[in-house]
Amino acid sequence: MGRVDGKVAFVTGAARGQGRSHALLLASEGADIIAVDICEDIASNKYPLSRPEDLAETARLIEALDRRVITTQVDVRDRSAVGAAVAAGVAELGRLDIVVANAAICPLGPEAPQAFIDAVDVNLTGVINTISATVGYLKAGASIIATGSLAAFLPNTVDAGPAGPGGAGYGFAKRMVGAYINDLALQLAPYSIRANAVHPTNVNTPMLQSGPMYRIFRPDVENPTREDAELAFPAMNAMPIGYVEPIDISNVVLFLASDEARYVTGMQMRVDAGGYLKAVPYKA
Ligand SMILES: NC(=O)c1ccc[n+]([C@@H]2O[C@H](COP(=O)([O-])OP(=O)(O)OC[C@H]3O[C@@H](n4cnc5c(N)ncnc54)[C@H](O)[C@@H]3O)[C@@H](O)[C@H]2O)c1
C-alpha cells in the first residue's frame, strides 16, 4: 500500500526542480498526477524557466511508475487557464485530493519595479489562483500544501538591497502565502480539509543554481560562479550544508498530503536545516 494510494494530486511548477520531485514521490506512493507548468520564460526573471520537454520528462517518469498523469502548459497567473487544467485533469482522473501550489519565480537583481509585480503575481496570486481553482473539488481528507520560503522570514535576505524589487516582491509574496494558508486552514477545518505551508531553505534546483542568485550570495565577486556561491550558501543554515535536495522537501509534502497528517493543519513547516533558529531568537 502506498501512502497516498488512490489519490489524485494537482502540482504546479511540476516540470522540474521541487515540483517534479513532489509529483514523482506522490506518484511512487500511489497517486495519479495533474501536472502543470508555464514552460516558458518571464521577462523580468533573468534565469530560464522550464521548457515543454521538461514537463514531458516529468510525465514520462510518472508513467514509468505505472501512474496516470495529465500535463498542461499553464501560467498560474491565469486563473481561468488553471481552472481549465484542473477540470480536464479531474474529468480524466476522477477526483482531487492533494493540491501542491509550488510554482514560483525569483527575479532577483537590479530590475525594474515590474519584477516586484511579477514576483507577487506568480508567487502569491498564482498560489491563490491554484487554490481557488481546486478547492471546489476537495472533500474531507483532502490536503493543500503551498510552498513559501525561509528567506521570506529572515530580514536582509531577499527583501533588501541588491535583491531589488523582485526580491522584495518574493519576500512579500512568500509572507502572504504563509498568512493566506494560516487563515484558509481555519476556514477549511470544519470540512476536514487541511492546508499547510512548507518553507524551505536553499534547495538544489535551477532557481538556486542561477546567475542572479549567485550574485546575491557573492556580492563581493564581479561574476560569481557556482563554486563561488557554494562557499556562501551555508550561511543560510545552522546545519553544515549549503542546501537541501528537492527530495527533502518532497518527504514533508508527502507526509502533509497523506492521512498520517490527518490532524495537521495551519502549519508553517520549515525545512531549513536550522536556518530560522540561527537567525531569529526564540520567544517564550
Ligand atoms: N530553490 C530554492 O532555493 C528555494 C528556496 C525556498 C523556496 N523555494 C520555493 O520552492 C518552489 C519551487 O522552486 P524550485 O526551487 O523547484 O525552482 P525551479 O525554478 O526549479 O522550479 C520552479 C518551476 O515553476 C515553474 N513556474 C514558474 N513560473 C510559473 C508560472 N507563472 N506558472 C506555472 N509554472 C511556473 C517553472 O517553470 C519551474 O518549472 C518555489 O515556490 C520557490 O519559491 C525555492
The ligand as an SDF file (V2000), in Angstrom:
LIG
                    3D

 44 48  0  0  0  0  0  0  0  0999 V2000
   15.3900   26.6810   -4.6990 N   0  0  0  0  0  0  0  0  0  0  0  0
   15.4100   27.3240   -3.5570 C   0  0  0  0  0  0  0  0  0  0  0  0
   16.4720   27.6310   -3.0150 O   0  0  0  0  0  0  0  0  0  0  0  0
   14.1230   27.6690   -2.8700 C   0  0  0  0  0  0  0  0  0  0  0  0
   14.1790   28.0980   -1.5340 C   0  0  0  0  0  0  0  0  0  0  0  0
   12.9900   28.3780   -0.8670 C   0  0  0  0  0  0  0  0  0  0  0  0
   11.7790   28.2570   -1.5340 C   0  0  0  0  0  0  0  0  0  0  0  0
   11.7650   27.8460   -2.8430 N   0  0  0  0  0  0  0  0  0  0  0  0
   10.4530   27.6960   -3.4860 C   0  0  0  0  0  0  0  0  0  0  0  0
   10.3080   26.3590   -3.9220 O   0  0  0  0  0  0  0  0  0  0  0  0
    9.3720   26.3190   -5.0070 C   0  0  0  0  0  0  0  0  0  0  0  0
    9.9040   25.5020   -6.1620 C   0  0  0  0  0  0  0  0  0  0  0  0
   11.0210   26.1670   -6.7340 O   0  0  0  0  0  0  0  0  0  0  0  0
   12.2940   25.3570   -7.2910 P   0  0  0  0  0  0  0  0  0  0  0  0
   13.3610   25.5340   -6.3110 O   0  0  0  0  0  0  0  0  0  0  0  0
   11.8730   23.9830   -7.6680 O   0  0  0  0  0  0  0  0  0  0  0  0
   12.6400   26.2520   -8.5820 O   0  0  0  0  0  0  0  0  0  0  0  0
   12.5870   25.9140  -10.1520 P   0  0  0  0  0  0  0  0  0  0  0  0
   12.8250   27.2150  -10.8280 O   0  0  0  0  0  0  0  0  0  0  0  0
   13.4880   24.7820  -10.4640 O   0  0  0  0  0  0  0  0  0  0  0  0
   11.1030   25.4100  -10.3830 O   0  0  0  0  0  0  0  0  0  0  0  0
   10.0050   26.2800  -10.4470 C   0  0  0  0  0  0  0  0  0  0  0  0
    9.0600   25.7850  -11.5190 C   0  0  0  0  0  0  0  0  0  0  0  0
    7.9160   26.6560  -11.5440 O   0  0  0  0  0  0  0  0  0  0  0  0
    7.6350   26.9770  -12.9020 C   0  0  0  0  0  0  0  0  0  0  0  0
    6.9450   28.2550  -12.9900 N   0  0  0  0  0  0  0  0  0  0  0  0
    7.4620   29.4960  -12.7890 C   0  0  0  0  0  0  0  0  0  0  0  0
    6.5330   30.4400  -13.0240 N   0  0  0  0  0  0  0  0  0  0  0  0
    5.3920   29.7890  -13.3560 C   0  0  0  0  0  0  0  0  0  0  0  0
    4.0810   30.2210  -13.7090 C   0  0  0  0  0  0  0  0  0  0  0  0
    3.7790   31.5230  -13.7690 N   0  0  0  0  0  0  0  0  0  0  0  0
    3.1350   29.2860  -13.9700 N   0  0  0  0  0  0  0  0  0  0  0  0
    3.4420   27.9610  -13.9340 C   0  0  0  0  0  0  0  0  0  0  0  0
    4.6740   27.4950  -13.6290 N   0  0  0  0  0  0  0  0  0  0  0  0
    5.6380   28.3980  -13.3350 C   0  0  0  0  0  0  0  0  0  0  0  0
    8.9990   26.9940  -13.5680 C   0  0  0  0  0  0  0  0  0  0  0  0
    8.8940   26.8510  -14.9870 O   0  0  0  0  0  0  0  0  0  0  0  0
    9.6950   25.8290  -12.9070 C   0  0  0  0  0  0  0  0  0  0  0  0
    9.4670   24.6110  -13.5840 O   0  0  0  0  0  0  0  0  0  0  0  0
    9.0690   27.7790   -5.3270 C   0  0  0  0  0  0  0  0  0  0  0  0
    7.8660   28.1410   -4.6810 O   0  0  0  0  0  0  0  0  0  0  0  0
   10.2470   28.5110   -4.7130 C   0  0  0  0  0  0  0  0  0  0  0  0
    9.9470   29.8610   -4.4260 O   0  0  0  0  0  0  0  0  0  0  0  0
   12.9030   27.5560   -3.5090 C   0  0  0  0  0  0  0  0  0  0  0  0
  1  2  1  0
  2  3  2  0
  2  4  1  0
  4  5  1  0
  4 44  2  0
  5  6  2  0
  6  7  1  0
  7  8  2  0
  8  9  1  0
  8 44  1  0
  9 10  1  0
  9 42  1  0
 10 11  1  0
 11 12  1  0
 11 40  1  0
 12 13  1  0
 13 14  1  0
 14 15  2  0
 14 16  1  0
 14 17  1  0
 17 18  1  0
 18 19  2  0
 18 20  1  0
 18 21  1  0
 21 22  1  0
 22 23  1  0
 23 24  1  0
 23 38  1  0
 24 25  1  0
 25 26  1  0
 25 36  1  0
 26 27  1  0
 26 35  1  0
 27 28  2  0
 28 29  1  0
 29 30  1  0
 29 35  2  0
 30 31  1  0
 30 32  2  0
 32 33  1  0
 33 34  2  0
 34 35  1  0
 36 37  1  0
 36 38  1  0
 38 39  1  0
 40 41  1  0
 40 42  1  0
 42 43  1  0
M  CHG  2   8   1  16  -1
M  END
$$$$
